[in-house]
């Protein structure tokens, strides 16, 4: 059975809760089991996934969170470095990762994308993770 780790940043708790809800529903519907942990922010998600990779317990990972643009360049660093970290894990370590970190201009955009009845990016991230696991198995890739 496929076992997934959802790593989420509850910095915007209501938005992240919707993302987790969408991902969990998709995983359950597809017959996958999962665990979920929170980390302080989107920047910490790649490190948490890397830590979890050490025990070989998980077939894949889903990164969920939200970064809303503010008045400083902090947004750019958090978005870029969290995405880069996740891509590095995929390319260098063969991790199957579904990317669901919203990078938006305001809360309205975030809610529209996170809502399970509208954008449902949690579902999209779960679907991407499951598909990447299938590809790893097809090509017999080990982490």
N, C-alpha and C positions, 0 to 999 in steps of 0.2 A: 504494500500500500504506500502511496506517495505521502510523504510527511513534509510539511512546509513550516518555516518560521516567518511570521509576520513581525517586522520590526517597524515600530511607529514612533513618531515624535508627537506628543500631545500638546505642543506649544499652543496650537489653536485647537483646543480639546473637542469642540463640537464638530469641527470640520474633519478632524482625524477620526473621530468616532464614526462618521458616515463612511469614510474611506474603508475603515476596518469592517464595518457592516457589509459593504458591497463585496469586499474580498472574501470575507468569511462565508457569505451566502454562495458565492461561486465555488469556493473550495468544497463546501459541503455538498452542493449539487453534483460536483464532479467526482465525489467519493474520496477526496483527499482529507487527511487529518492535518491539524495545524496547532501550533502554539503561537502565542502573541506576547511580545515584550515591548515595553516603552523605553525610550532613551531620551535624554534631555532636549535634543534638537535634531534637525535634519542633518547637520554637520556630523553628528555622532553615529548616524545610521551605518555608514560603511564599516566603521571599526567594530560595531556590534556584530555585524554579519561575519566579518573576518574572525572574530572570537568564536562565534558559533560554528564556523566551518571546521574548526580544529577537532570537534568530537564526532564528525561524520554522521550525526543523527538526522540531519535534514537533507532532503533531496533538492530543495530550492528555497528561495527567500523572496519575500515581498517587502519592498521599502515604501512606507507610507508616511506622508507628512504634508506640511504646507509652509511655504515661505511667501510672505506678502511684502512687496516692495515698500520700502520706507524712504526716509529722507537722506540716507547715507549709502555708501557703497557696500555696506555689510551684506545686503541682499545678493549682490553679484558674487561675492566670495562664497557665501553659503550655498547658493545654487550651483555655481560652477564646481566647487570642490566636492560637494556631495555627489554630484553626477559623475565627476571624474573618478572619485573613489569607487563608486559602484561599477563603472565601466572597467576600471582596473581589475576588480575582483572577477568580473566576467571573463576578461581577456587573459589575465595572467594565471587565474586559478580555476577557470572553468565553472564558475558559479552560475547557476540558473537564477536570474533575478528579474522580478517584475518591478518595473519602476513606476511608482505612484506618488512621487513627491510633486505636489502642485507648486508651480512658480507663477504667481499671479500679481496683478496690480492692486487688487482690493478684495475685501471679504466677500463682496457680492459675486465676483468671478469664482472665488474659491467654493462658495456654497453651491453654485450652479454646476461645478465640475465634480464635487464630492457627493452630491445628493444621489442616493441609489435610484431615485425615480427619474433623474435627468441625465447628467453626465456620467455618473457611476464609474469614475476612474479607479475606484477600488476593484471593481469587477475587471476592468481592463488590465490592471496590474496582475491580478490573479491569473487571468487567462494567458497573459504573456509568460508568466512564470511556469505555468503548466506546459505550455508549448515548448519552452526552452528545455524543460526536463525531458520531454519527448525527443527533442533533437539530440540531447546528450546521449540518451539511450540508443537512438538510431545509429549514432556515430561512435558509440561505446567510449565516451569521454569520461575519464575519472578525475575527481578533484584531488 
